[in-house]
Amino acid sequence: MPRERDGLSAIVRVVTQWLFVPILVYGLGVGFFGHLTPGGGFAGGVVIACGFVLATIAFGGRTGPAPVFHRWAASLEAVGAMTYLGMAALGWSAGHFMQAWTPRGEDFTLASAPFLVVLNLAILLKVGAGLFAGFMVLVLFDRATGATAREGGDA
């Protein structure tokens, strides 16, 4: 019986090592500049989650950056949600929920721009960590049941 190894071939691992950081930087860029260009927190979070999914598939679930991020995924998702709700609650000081917190009389000026960046980053954390956590639940469920596509007859 062949020994079960973790992850994919050496070529896939090397390419993943080269691409992992650029994927994360691209996802952060999409999140940071989503208020100026197409994209935003959701799209950036999906890109970052795809980077971690790629690392998980290439290295397996036990090595690489995926296990470390998996331990932090729930915390990062909670931080994203609390940051989003905190920024939304800051709008109450201006009189309305989910409006940019700016000094009185300065609505729709450049002073309200950082509000959008922080909201995009909060959504990026929430979506990226949530999607990756969902993927890891599926991976762990598959390992717990011991089922594979070949055993179940699905090719």
C-alpha positions in Angstrom: 0.0 0.0 0.0 1.5 3.4 -1.0 2.5 5.8 1.8 0.1 8.7 2.0 1.9 12.0 1.6 0.7 15.5 2.5 0.3 18.0 -0.3 1.0 17.9 -4.0 4.2 17.6 -6.1 7.4 19.6 -5.5 6.7 21.7 -8.6 3.3 22.8 -7.3 4.8 23.6 -3.9 7.5 25.7 -5.4 5.1 27.6 -7.6 2.8 28.1 -4.6 5.7 29.5 -2.6 6.4 32.0 -5.4 2.8 33.0 -5.8 1.5 33.1 -2.2 2.8 36.5 -1.1 1.9 38.2 -4.4 -1.6 36.8 -4.1 -1.9 38.2 -0.6 -0.5 41.6 -1.6 -2.9 41.8 -4.6 -5.8 40.9 -2.3 -4.8 43.7 0.2 -4.4 46.1 -2.7 -7.9 45.3 -4.0 -9.2 45.9 -0.4 -7.2 49.1 0.2 -8.1 50.7 -3.1 -11.7 49.4 -3.5 -13.2 52.8 -2.9 -11.2 54.2 -5.9 -11.2 51.2 -8.3 -13.3 48.2 -8.9 -13.0 45.8 -6.0 -13.3 46.4 -2.3 -13.3 44.4 0.9 -15.4 41.5 -0.5 -13.3 40.9 -3.6 -10.0 41.4 -1.7 -11.2 38.9 0.9 -12.0 36.3 -1.7 -8.5 36.8 -3.3 -6.8 36.3 0.1 -8.9 33.3 0.9 -8.0 31.8 -2.5 -4.3 32.3 -1.7 -4.7 30.3 1.6 -6.8 27.6 -0.2 -4.1 27.3 -2.8 -1.5 26.9 0.0 -3.6 24.3 1.8 -4.1 22.2 -1.3 -0.4 22.5 -2.4 1.2 21.8 1.0 -1.6 19.8 2.6 -3.4 20.7 5.8 -0.4 20.1 8.1 2.4 22.2 6.7 2.7 25.7 5.1 0.9 28.8 6.1 -2.6 27.4 6.2 -2.6 25.7 9.6 -1.3 28.9 11.3 -4.0 31.0 9.6 -6.6 28.4 10.4 -5.9 28.9 14.1 -6.4 32.6 13.7 -9.3 32.5 11.2 -12.1 32.7 13.8 -10.4 35.6 15.6 -9.7 37.5 12.5 -13.3 37.1 11.4 -14.5 38.4 14.7 -12.1 41.4 14.5 -13.5 42.2 11.0 -17.1 42.0 12.2 -16.4 44.1 15.4 -14.5 46.7 13.4 -17.3 47.0 10.9 -19.9 47.4 13.6 -17.7 49.8 15.6 -17.3 52.0 12.5 -21.0 51.8 11.9 -21.7 52.9 15.5 -19.3 55.8 15.2 -21.9 57.3 12.7 -24.2 57.7 15.6 -22.1 60.6 16.9 -22.8 62.3 13.6 -26.5 61.6 14.0 -27.0 58.6 11.7 -26.1 54.9 11.8 -23.5 53.8 9.1 -22.6 57.3 8.0 -19.0 58.6 7.9 -17.9 60.1 11.2 -16.8 63.6 10.3 -16.8 66.9 12.1 -20.1 68.8 11.9 -20.5 70.7 8.6 -17.9 68.7 6.7 -20.1 66.0 5.1 -19.0 64.8 1.7 -15.5 66.1 2.0 -12.1 64.4 2.0 -12.4 64.0 5.8 -14.9 61.1 5.3 -12.6 59.1 3.0 -10.8 57.1 5.6 -14.1 55.7 6.8 -14.5 53.7 3.5 -11.0 52.3 3.7 -11.5 51.0 7.3 -14.9 49.5 6.3 -13.3 47.8 3.2 -10.5 46.3 5.4 -13.0 45.1 8.0 -15.0 43.4 5.2 -11.8 42.0 3.8 -11.0 40.4 7.2 -14.5 39.1 7.6 -14.8 37.6 4.1 -11.3 36.3 3.8 -11.2 34.6 7.2 -14.8 33.3 6.8 -14.3 31.7 3.4 -11.1 30.1 4.4 -12.6 28.8 7.7 -15.5 27.3 5.7 -13.0 25.6 3.4 -11.0 24.2 6.3 -14.3 22.8 7.8 -14.9 21.0 4.6 -11.3 19.7 4.6 -11.5 18.5 8.2 -14.9 16.9 7.6 -13.5 15.0 4.7 -10.6 13.8 6.8 -12.9 12.9 9.7 -15.1 10.7 7.5 -12.1 9.3 5.6 -14.0 9.7 2.3 -12.3 10.6 -0.9 -13.7 11.2 -4.4 -12.1 7.9 -5.6 -13.7 5.8 -2.9 -17.1 7.2 -3.3 -17.2 6.4 -7.0 -17.2 10.0 -8.0 -14.5 10.6 -10.6 
